[in-house]
Amino acid sequence: MKKLFANPYLLLILTVLFWSGNMVVGRGARGDIPPLGFAFWRWAIAFALILPLALPHLKAQWPLLKKGWRPLLVLGLLGVGGYNTFAYIALQDTSATNAALLNSFVPIATIAISWAFLGKHLRRVEGIGVVISLCGALTIVSRGDLAVLAHLNLNVGDVWMLVAVLDWAIYTVALAWRPAGVHPMLMLGATTAIGLCALGPAYAWELAQGRHINLHLGSLTALAYVGLFPSFLGYIFYNKGVAEVGANKASLFIHLMPVFGTLLSFMFLGEVPFWYHYFGIALIFSGIWLTMKK
């Protein structure tokens, strides 16, 4: 089992599975949990899980944390304070279809930023793989009808989702500058603490506006899920995956979100997949295979 979870591709697949559930939960619970409260408590729960695993490394690696405080600050603000907060705000106004569509551009944005700041280029076959997997994601999102894409109207929620996409692309690339030698759990604990410090005042402002969490079993379950799986396990897996395979390849797995969205809808909502689901899934896996192929 330990050897199985050492596979970076498996970790990235599980990460995207958790994040697909996060989008579903974020959209479904928007009436009970306001976006800033959602983001704050999500990370407060994750921090409680991370802290016991991070503290044993703090004393020995404190000098490394101090030396690398600048990249840690950037990673904390972007990865913890930014992306999910922007996504939850977006899901207040935009549809799940629009959010999935815009999120599919994360790999493109990541590749562009990697090229601009790190000088990293894709081989031709990798570029073809990215395009094929993007076409697969768009096929699922558009339900096999290009007219759906042509008639999508952007609203304020879509703008927030675009901000989230840019935020995540920068975070993924910025992982290249994470402090060397810092234990992964300590780094995640440090970035989570930074993100919570940024989210705290924002959440206090939201409370002052009279927006409170409607506490019941459903909302508590939603918070428990996003705190444990997308935040705690998802970020551990994603950070390790990026470290192993690089930002460009790791970001490509975001195209699996429509795939898992289809599967989750079938399993929990009884929605039967159509031909465009199967066709899109085939394109996505073909594109990922081309990109990973040596």
matplotlib code that plots the C-alpha trace (Angstrom):
import matplotlib.pyplot as plt

x = [0.0, 2.8, 4.5, 1.1, 0.7, 4.3, 3.0, 2.7, 0.1, -2.2, -1.8, -2.8, -5.8, -7.0, -6.4, -8.7, -11.3, -11.3, -11.5, -14.3, -16.3, -15.3, -17.0, -20.1, -20.3, -19.4, -22.3, -24.7, -24.0, -23.9, -27.3, -26.1, -22.4, -21.3, -18.1, -15.6, -16.9, -16.6, -13.0, -12.0, -13.5, -12.3, -8.8, -9.2, -10.3, -7.4, -4.9, -6.1, -5.3, -1.9, -0.6, 0.2, 2.1, 4.0, 5.0, 7.6, 9.6, 9.3, 12.2, 14.8, 13.7, 12.8, 15.9, 14.8, 11.3, 12.8, 15.1, 12.3, 9.6, 9.0, 7.9, 6.0, 4.1, 3.2, 2.2, 0.1, -1.7, -2.3, -2.9, -4.8, -6.0, -6.8, -8.0, -10.8, -12.0, -12.4, -14.0, -16.6, -17.4, -17.7, -20.1, -22.5, -23.3, -22.1, -23.3, -21.4, -21.1, -19.4, -17.1, -16.0, -15.4, -13.3, -11.4, -10.4, -8.1, -5.8, -3.3, -3.2, -2.5, 0.1, 2.0, 2.0, 3.3, 5.9, 7.1, 7.2, 9.0, 10.8, 11.5, 9.9, 8.7, 6.4, 7.5, 5.3, 3.6, 3.0, 1.4, -0.9, -1.8, -2.8, -5.0, -6.7, -7.4, -8.8, -11.1, -12.3, -13.0, -14.9, -16.9, -18.2, -18.9, -20.7, -22.6, -21.3, -22.8, -20.5, -23.5, -23.5, -20.1, -21.0, -24.0, -22.4, -22.8, -20.1, -21.3, -19.5, -19.2, -17.3, -14.9, -14.2, -13.6, -11.1, -9.3, -9.3, -7.8, -5.0, -4.4, -4.0, -1.8, 0.6, 0.5, 1.4, 4.4, 5.5, 5.9, 9.2, 10.5, 9.3, 12.1, 14.4, 14.7, 11.5, 9.3, 6.1, 3.9, 5.7, 5.5, 1.8, 1.3, 3.1, 1.3, -2.1, -1.3, -0.5, -3.7, -5.8, -4.2, -5.3, -8.8, -9.5, -10.1, -12.1, -14.3, -14.8, -16.0, -18.5, -19.8, -20.2, -22.4, -24.7, -23.8, -23.6, -23.4, -26.7, -25.6, -27.1, -25.9, -25.7, -23.5, -21.3, -20.8, -19.9, -17.3, -15.9, -15.5, -13.8, -11.5, -10.3, -10.3, -9.8, -7.7, -5.7, -5.2, -5.6, -2.9, -0.4, -1.0, -0.9, 2.3, 4.0, 2.7, 4.0, 7.4, 7.6, 6.3, 6.5, 3.9, 2.9, 2.1, 0.5, -1.8, -3.0, -4.8, -7.3, -9.0, -10.1, -12.6, -15.4, -14.7, -15.1, -18.1, -19.8, -19.0, -20.1, -23.4, -24.0, -23.2, -25.0, -27.6, -28.5, -27.6, -26.9, -23.8, -24.4, -22.2, -20.4, -19.4, -17.7, -16.2, -14.9, -13.4, -11.6, -10.1, -9.0, -7.2, -5.7, -4.3, -2.9, -1.4, 0.3, 1.7, 3.0, 4.4, 8.2]
y = [0.0, 2.4, 1.7, 2.3, 5.7, 6.6, 6.8, 10.5, 9.8, 8.0, 10.8, 13.4, 11.3, 11.0, 14.8, 15.6, 13.2, 15.0, 18.4, 17.3, 16.4, 19.9, 21.6, 19.6, 20.3, 23.9, 24.5, 22.4, 24.0, 27.6, 28.3, 27.2, 28.2, 31.6, 31.5, 33.1, 31.0, 27.9, 28.7, 29.6, 26.6, 24.3, 25.3, 25.5, 21.8, 20.9, 22.8, 20.8, 17.7, 18.9, 20.5, 17.2, 16.0, 19.3, 20.2, 17.4, 19.0, 22.6, 23.0, 21.3, 23.0, 26.5, 28.0, 26.7, 28.1, 31.6, 31.5, 30.5, 32.8, 34.6, 31.6, 30.2, 33.5, 33.4, 29.7, 30.3, 33.3, 31.7, 28.0, 28.4, 31.9, 32.4, 29.6, 28.0, 31.3, 32.6, 29.4, 29.4, 33.0, 32.1, 29.2, 31.7, 33.0, 30.8, 27.4, 24.1, 23.9, 27.3, 26.6, 23.2, 24.9, 27.7, 25.3, 23.3, 26.2, 25.7, 23.5, 26.0, 28.9, 26.8, 26.0, 29.6, 30.8, 28.0, 29.1, 32.8, 32.5, 29.1, 28.8, 25.4, 24.1, 21.2, 18.6, 18.5, 15.2, 16.8, 19.8, 17.6, 15.7, 18.9, 20.0, 16.5, 16.4, 20.0, 19.0, 16.0, 18.3, 20.7, 17.8, 16.8, 20.3, 21.3, 18.0, 17.3, 20.5, 23.3, 25.7, 25.3, 26.9, 29.6, 30.7, 30.7, 34.1, 35.2, 36.8, 38.0, 34.4, 33.5, 36.4, 35.1, 31.6, 33.1, 34.7, 31.3, 29.7, 32.2, 31.9, 28.1, 28.2, 30.6, 28.5, 25.3, 27.0, 28.7, 25.3, 25.1, 27.7, 26.0, 25.9, 22.9, 20.5, 21.4, 18.4, 18.3, 18.4, 21.3, 23.2, 22.5, 23.5, 26.8, 27.7, 26.8, 29.1, 31.9, 31.3, 31.3, 34.6, 36.1, 34.5, 35.5, 39.2, 38.4, 35.9, 38.5, 41.0, 38.4, 37.8, 41.6, 41.6, 39.2, 36.1, 33.1, 29.3, 27.5, 24.7, 21.3, 17.8, 18.5, 21.7, 20.1, 17.0, 19.3, 21.2, 17.9, 16.6, 19.7, 19.9, 16.3, 15.3, 18.3, 20.3, 17.9, 14.9, 16.7, 19.3, 16.7, 14.6, 17.5, 19.0, 15.7, 15.0, 18.4, 17.7, 14.4, 15.1, 19.0, 21.7, 21.2, 17.5, 17.8, 20.5, 18.4, 16.2, 19.0, 17.8, 14.8, 16.9, 16.6, 12.9, 12.5, 14.9, 12.5, 9.5, 11.1, 12.3, 8.7, 7.2, 9.7, 11.3, 8.4, 10.5, 8.1, 9.0, 9.8, 9.3, 12.6, 11.6, 8.4, 10.3, 13.1, 10.7, 8.8, 12.0, 13.1, 9.8, 9.8, 13.3, 12.5, 9.3, 11.2, 13.8, 11.2, 9.0, 9.1]
z = [0.0, 0.9, -2.5, -4.3, -2.7, -3.7, -7.3, -8.2, -10.9, -8.5, -6.0, -8.7, -9.7, -6.1, -5.6, -8.6, -7.3, -4.0, -5.7, -7.9, -4.8, -3.4, -6.4, -6.0, -2.2, -2.6, -5.1, -3.1, 0.3, -0.9, 0.7, 4.1, 4.2, 2.9, 0.8, 3.2, 6.1, 3.9, 3.1, 6.7, 8.4, 5.7, 6.4, 10.2, 10.1, 7.8, 10.1, 13.1, 11.2, 9.9, 13.2, 15.0, 12.0, 11.4, 14.9, 15.4, 12.5, 13.6, 16.0, 13.7, 10.5, 11.8, 10.3, 6.9, 7.3, 8.2, 5.2, 2.8, 4.2, 0.9, -1.2, 1.8, 2.1, -1.6, -1.5, 1.6, 0.2, -3.2, -2.4, 0.9, 1.1, -2.6, -4.9, -3.0, -1.6, -5.1, -6.3, -3.5, -4.3, -8.0, -7.2, -5.5, -9.0, -11.7, -12.8, -12.3, -16.0, -16.3, -13.3, -14.8, -18.2, -16.8, -14.5, -17.5, -18.5, -15.5, -17.4, -20.2, -17.8, -15.9, -19.1, -20.2, -16.8, -16.7, -20.2, -19.2, -15.9, -15.9, -19.6, -19.7, -23.0, -23.9, -26.5, -29.5, -28.4, -24.9, -26.5, -28.6, -25.5, -23.7, -26.6, -26.9, -23.1, -23.2, -26.1, -24.0, -21.0, -23.3, -24.8, -21.4, -20.2, -23.5, -23.5, -27.0, -28.5, -29.5, -29.5, -25.6, -25.5, -28.0, -25.9, -22.4, -20.8, -18.4, -15.2, -12.0, -10.8, -14.0, -13.4, -9.9, -11.4, -13.9, -10.9, -9.2, -12.3, -12.6, -8.8, -9.0, -12.1, -10.3, -7.1, -9.1, -10.8, -7.5, -5.9, -7.8, -5.3, -2.1, 0.6, 0.0, 2.9, 4.7, 5.5, 3.4, 6.5, 8.0, 4.7, 4.4, 8.1, 7.5, 4.3, 5.9, 8.9, 6.5, 4.6, 7.7, 8.8, 5.5, 5.7, 9.3, 8.7, 5.5, 7.5, 10.3, 7.7, 6.3, 9.8, 10.3, 7.2, 8.9, 6.9, 9.2, 8.7, 9.0, 11.3, 10.7, 9.9, 6.2, 6.5, 9.2, 6.9, 4.0, 6.2, 7.4, 3.8, 2.5, 5.5, 5.3, 1.7, -0.7, 1.9, 4.1, 1.8, -1.5, -0.9, 0.4, -2.7, -5.1, -3.7, -3.9, -7.4, -8.6, -7.0, -8.8, -12.3, -12.6, -12.8, -16.4, -16.2, -12.8, -13.8, -16.8, -14.3, -13.7, -16.9, -15.0, -13.0, -15.6, -15.7, -12.0, -12.0, -14.4, -12.3, -9.0, -10.7, -11.8, -8.4, -6.1, -8.3, -10.6, -13.8, -16.6, -18.7, -22.4, -25.5, -25.0, -21.5, -22.8, -25.8, -23.6, -21.1, -23.9, -25.2, -21.8, -21.0, -24.5, -24.0, -20.6, -21.9, -24.7, -22.3, -19.9, -22.6, -22.6]

ax = plt.figure().add_subplot(projection="3d")
ax.plot(x, y, z, "-o")
ax.set_aspect("equal")
plt.show()
